Amino acid sequence: MAGIRAFIESLVDERAPGVPAEAIAEVLDRLLWCVADGGEEILTLRDRWLASGDEYRIAVALSMNDVFPFNTKPQLEEGLAGIASRFPSLRGKCIEWLGHSSELP
């Protein structure tokens, strides 16, 4: 599924000026349900983005609504704390996700 990875990276790299992260995230949320691997490759890419230093890609990952950005409550809390401290503009998204943390193991 390297093709889907390349497509998504290209979608982000070649986006029109001013396209919000939420717009790309909406596309990715839809693609999760359309690909044969059940979205595994998309989620792997999202995990890489969350660990990256690219603020826009992190914003896209945090804006995906169909899946949690981390698998467990401790991972969520630790991951979001790091993101919020590195990127103050993403604190609101981090707080939003923390509000749903009780839904995770």
C-alpha positions in Angstrom: 0.0 0.0 0.0 2.9 2.3 -0.6 0.7 4.0 -3.2 -1.8 5.2 -0.6 1.1 6.6 1.5 2.5 8.5 -1.4 -0.9 9.8 -2.3 -1.6 11.1 1.2 1.9 12.7 1.5 1.3 14.3 -1.9 -2.1 15.5 -0.9 -0.5 17.3 2.1 2.5 18.6 0.2 0.6 19.8 -2.8 -2.4 21.3 -1.0 -3.7 24.7 -2.0 -2.6 27.6 0.2 -4.9 28.0 3.2 -6.4 24.6 3.2 -7.1 23.8 6.8 -5.9 20.6 8.5 -9.5 19.7 9.1 -10.2 19.4 5.4 -7.3 17.0 4.8 -8.4 15.0 8.0 -11.9 14.7 6.6 -10.5 13.1 3.5 -8.4 10.7 5.5 -11.4 9.8 7.7 -13.3 8.8 4.6 -10.4 6.9 3.1 -10.1 4.8 6.3 -13.4 3.1 5.3 -12.5 2.8 1.6 -9.2 0.9 1.5 -8.8 -2.8 1.6 -6.5 -2.9 4.6 -9.1 -1.3 6.8 -7.0 1.9 7.0 -3.9 0.3 8.6 -1.5 2.1 6.3 -3.3 5.5 6.9 -3.1 4.9 10.6 0.6 4.0 10.4 1.2 7.2 8.6 -0.8 9.2 11.1 1.3 7.7 13.9 4.4 8.8 12.1 3.0 12.3 11.7 2.1 12.5 15.4 5.8 11.7 16.3 7.1 14.2 13.7 8.0 17.8 14.0 5.7 18.9 11.3 3.0 21.1 12.9 0.6 20.8 9.9 0.8 17.0 9.7 0.2 16.8 13.5 -2.8 19.1 13.1 -4.2 16.8 10.4 -3.6 13.7 12.6 -5.3 15.4 15.6 -8.2 16.5 13.4 -9.1 13.0 12.3 -12.4 12.2 14.0 -13.0 8.5 13.3 -10.1 7.2 15.3 -8.2 8.2 18.5 -4.8 9.6 17.9 -3.3 7.2 20.5 -4.3 3.7 21.6 -4.4 4.0 25.4 -5.1 6.7 27.9 -1.5 6.9 29.1 -0.2 7.1 25.5 -2.8 9.8 24.8 -1.9 11.9 27.8 1.8 11.6 27.2 1.6 12.2 23.5 -0.7 15.2 23.7 1.3 16.8 26.5 4.4 16.7 24.3 2.5 18.0 21.3 0.9 20.8 23.3 4.3 21.9 24.7 6.0 22.0 21.3 3.1 23.5 19.4 1.0 25.9 21.5 -1.4 26.5 18.6 -2.5 22.8 18.9 -3.3 23.0 22.6 -7.0 23.3 21.9 -7.1 20.1 19.9 -5.1 18.3 22.6 -7.5 19.5 25.3 -10.4 18.3 23.1 -8.9 14.8 22.8 -8.1 14.7 26.5 -11.8 15.2 27.2 -12.5 11.9 25.5 -9.7 10.0 27.3 -12.1 8.1 29.5 -13.1 6.1 26.4 -9.7 4.5 26.1 -8.2 1.6 28.1 
